[in-house]
Amino acid sequence: EHGSFFHSREPFEEQTRIPLLITGRGLAAGRSDEPVSLLDLAPTLAELAGLSAPRAWSGRSLLARGGSRALFSFQATGTPDDAFSVVQDDKKALCVIGHGSAAEARLVGAFDLAQDAREEHALGADARWPRELLAAQAAALERALAPLLRAEAAQVDHEKAAELRELGY
């Protein structure tokens, strides 16, 4: 996995390109090689339940096929070397987030997946399309990188702390 164990660095294809299987009553058997995102799961489940997906959701239902679009993958641990990728039409830009902003991201690799599916040969710095791809997706990336919740410390009394210690925490 590109010299990394446990999916701990940049989101290369072997970490992100995995099968998604959905089964259920009323679903017709089928297969699609269309790339999808985990962001598509909630809108798909909402449609299966007969509900409308909120407009704020970034994904789209997998029951309605769509055209080409960019897909994002993130390797986020809350450190300055968090990484993400943007893939569209067999073109992939791989970046390190840096200071938490897509605009400040450092491009660490660009790959033409049609020619180099194993991402063994990063394109040179003179390739223009990676920056164009990132610029076209900047607003969507900023939304995806924006924290939805703020961390806050839990207040635990002595009795609860003792109970947690007994459980091994």
C-alpha positions as CSV (number, residue, x, y, z in Angstrom):
1,E,0.0,0.0,0.0
2,H,2.5,2.6,-1.1
3,G,4.8,1.9,1.8
4,S,2.1,2.5,4.4
5,F,0.4,0.2,6.9
6,F,-3.1,0.5,8.3
7,H,-4.4,3.2,5.8
8,S,-2.5,5.9,7.6
9,R,-1.2,8.2,4.8
10,E,-2.5,9.6,1.5
11,P,-5.7,8.0,0.2
12,F,-4.4,5.9,-2.7
13,E,-6.8,3.8,-4.8
14,E,-6.1,0.5,-2.9
15,Q,-7.5,2.3,0.3
16,T,-10.5,4.0,-1.3
17,R,-11.7,2.0,-4.3
18,I,-13.7,-0.7,-2.5
19,P,-16.9,-2.5,-3.5
20,L,-20.2,-1.3,-2.1
21,L,-23.0,-3.9,-2.0
22,I,-26.6,-3.0,-1.2
23,T,-29.3,-5.6,-0.9
24,G,-32.9,-5.4,0.2
25,R,-36.5,-6.2,-0.5
26,G,-37.7,-4.6,-3.7
27,L,-34.2,-3.9,-5.1
28,A,-33.5,-5.4,-8.5
29,A,-30.3,-7.2,-9.0
30,G,-27.7,-5.2,-10.9
31,R,-24.2,-4.1,-11.1
32,S,-22.6,-0.8,-11.8
33,D,-18.9,0.2,-12.2
34,E,-19.8,3.8,-11.6
35,P,-17.7,5.3,-8.8
36,V,-19.6,6.2,-5.8
37,S,-18.9,7.8,-2.4
38,L,-19.9,7.0,1.1
39,L,-21.7,10.4,0.9
40,D,-24.1,8.7,-1.5
41,L,-25.2,6.1,1.1
42,A,-27.5,8.4,3.2
43,P,-29.4,9.8,0.2
44,T,-29.8,6.2,-1.1
45,L,-31.2,4.9,2.2
46,A,-33.5,7.9,2.4
47,E,-34.9,7.2,-1.0
48,L,-35.3,3.6,-0.2
49,A,-37.3,4.7,2.9
50,G,-39.5,7.0,0.8
51,L,-37.9,10.1,2.3
52,S,-36.4,13.2,0.6
53,A,-32.8,13.8,1.2
54,P,-32.0,17.3,2.7
55,R,-30.3,19.6,0.2
56,A,-27.4,20.1,2.6
57,W,-26.3,16.5,1.9
58,S,-23.4,16.3,-0.5
59,G,-24.1,12.8,-2.0
60,R,-26.7,11.6,-4.4
61,S,-29.0,8.5,-4.4
62,L,-27.4,5.5,-6.1
63,L,-30.9,4.5,-7.4
64,A,-30.7,7.4,-9.9
65,R,-27.7,7.2,-12.1
66,G,-25.9,10.4,-12.7
67,G,-23.2,11.8,-14.9
68,S,-19.5,12.3,-14.2
69,R,-18.6,14.0,-11.0
70,A,-15.7,14.5,-8.7
71,L,-15.3,12.2,-5.8
72,F,-13.3,13.0,-2.6
73,S,-11.4,10.7,-0.2
74,F,-10.0,11.9,3.1
75,Q,-7.4,10.5,5.5
76,A,-8.0,12.7,8.5
77,T,-6.6,12.2,11.9
78,G,-6.6,15.8,13.0
79,T,-2.9,16.4,12.2
80,P,-1.2,18.8,9.8
81,D,-0.4,15.9,7.4
82,D,-4.0,15.0,6.8
83,A,-4.6,14.2,3.2
84,F,-7.3,14.1,0.6
85,S,-7.8,13.2,-3.0
86,V,-10.1,14.4,-5.8
87,V,-10.9,12.0,-8.6
88,Q,-12.8,12.9,-11.8
89,D,-12.8,11.1,-15.1
90,D,-9.7,9.0,-14.3
91,K,-7.7,12.1,-13.2
92,K,-6.6,12.1,-9.6
93,A,-5.0,14.9,-7.5
94,L,-3.6,13.9,-4.1
95,C,-3.0,16.6,-1.6
96,V,-1.9,17.2,2.0
97,I,-4.3,19.6,3.8
98,G,-1.8,21.6,5.7
99,H,-3.6,24.2,7.8
100,G,-7.1,22.8,7.3
101,S,-8.0,24.6,4.2
102,A,-8.3,23.2,0.7
103,A,-7.0,26.5,-0.7
104,E,-3.7,25.9,1.2
105,A,-3.4,22.3,0.3
106,R,-0.1,21.0,-1.0
107,L,-0.3,18.9,-4.2
108,V,1.7,15.7,-3.5
109,G,0.8,13.7,-6.6
110,A,-1.3,13.6,-9.7
111,F,-2.2,10.5,-11.6
112,D,-3.9,9.5,-14.8
113,L,-5.7,6.4,-13.6
114,A,-6.6,5.3,-17.1
115,Q,-2.8,4.9,-17.8
116,D,-1.5,4.2,-14.3
117,A,-4.2,2.5,-12.2
118,R,-1.8,1.5,-9.5
119,E,-0.6,5.1,-9.0
120,E,3.1,4.1,-9.5
121,H,4.1,7.2,-11.7
122,A,3.1,10.6,-10.4
123,L,2.8,13.2,-13.2
124,G,5.3,16.0,-13.2
125,A,4.7,19.4,-11.7
126,D,4.2,20.8,-15.2
127,A,0.8,19.1,-15.6
128,R,-1.8,21.8,-15.4
129,W,-5.0,19.8,-14.9
130,P,-4.4,18.9,-11.2
131,R,-4.6,22.5,-10.2
132,E,-7.6,23.1,-12.5
133,L,-9.4,20.1,-10.9
134,L,-8.7,21.4,-7.4
135,A,-9.8,24.9,-8.3
136,A,-13.0,23.6,-9.8
137,Q,-13.8,21.6,-6.6
138,A,-12.5,24.3,-4.1
139,A,-16.0,25.2,-2.8
140,A,-17.1,21.6,-2.3
141,L,-13.8,20.7,-0.7
142,E,-14.1,23.6,1.8
143,R,-17.6,22.4,2.7
144,A,-16.3,18.8,3.2
145,L,-13.4,20.0,5.4
146,A,-15.5,22.3,7.6
147,P,-16.0,20.7,11.0
148,L,-19.7,19.9,11.8
149,L,-19.1,19.6,15.5
150,R,-16.8,21.2,18.0
151,A,-15.0,19.0,20.5
152,E,-15.9,19.5,24.1
153,A,-14.6,17.7,27.2
154,A,-17.1,15.6,29.1
155,Q,-17.5,16.3,32.7
156,V,-17.3,13.0,34.7
157,D,-17.9,12.8,38.5
158,H,-15.7,10.6,40.7
159,E,-18.3,7.8,40.8
160,K,-18.5,7.7,37.0
161,A,-14.7,7.9,36.7
162,A,-14.4,4.8,39.0
163,E,-17.0,2.9,37.0
164,L,-15.1,3.7,33.7
165,R,-11.8,2.6,35.3
166,E,-13.4,-0.7,36.2
167,L,-14.4,-1.2,32.6
168,G,-10.8,-0.5,31.5
169,Y,-11.0,3.1,30.4
